[in-house]
Amino acid sequence: MEPIADKKMAIFRSTMELVRENGFHGTPMSMVAKHAGVAAGTIYHYFESKEHLLRELFEYAQQQAIAVVAKETCETIPFKTCFFNLWNGLYTFYRENLDLLKFFEQFVNSPFGADRPPIEQDKFYSLLFAFFERGIQQGELKPVSSKILATLAHSSILSTAKLTAQGRLQLNKQELEEIQLMLWDGMSLKR
């Protein structure tokens, strides 16, 4: 992925913050430009409309999550190690990028996300499904749908990251490891 210009990144960050506070409809382009510290004309240099900005920001957010999955699911280390790396990698990413996560969730649950392709065609979920399918094929995971396993793992990561990032739940390192281990024990084949 090519680097993003500083002004464009400032617009993305401002959009995420303002959408979190005001929602999509309460965040006009002029407010984003002012918050980002750029001229009103500059924002239109990058984005022809608010819809274009929101769609491109969603794509940027998704690419960031895809990069984490791609990094943590390498095939050169044992599957079980990859599983824990993936859980930790996504958890850390979401926890450290809560505005991005909230934007992502708002987008997919809004009219902007209504025309998204089926989840099986979504690159992020395709990577997750393929990772869990690999675990099934290698005899590490129970022979159930990879969609079920990916959904269970990803939802535990999302919930834990949101609750801890918001300060609503305090978990130490051992408790986070216990969540992962319980998830692994429920998915893995006992040998």
Disulfide bonds with the S-S distance in Angstrom:
none
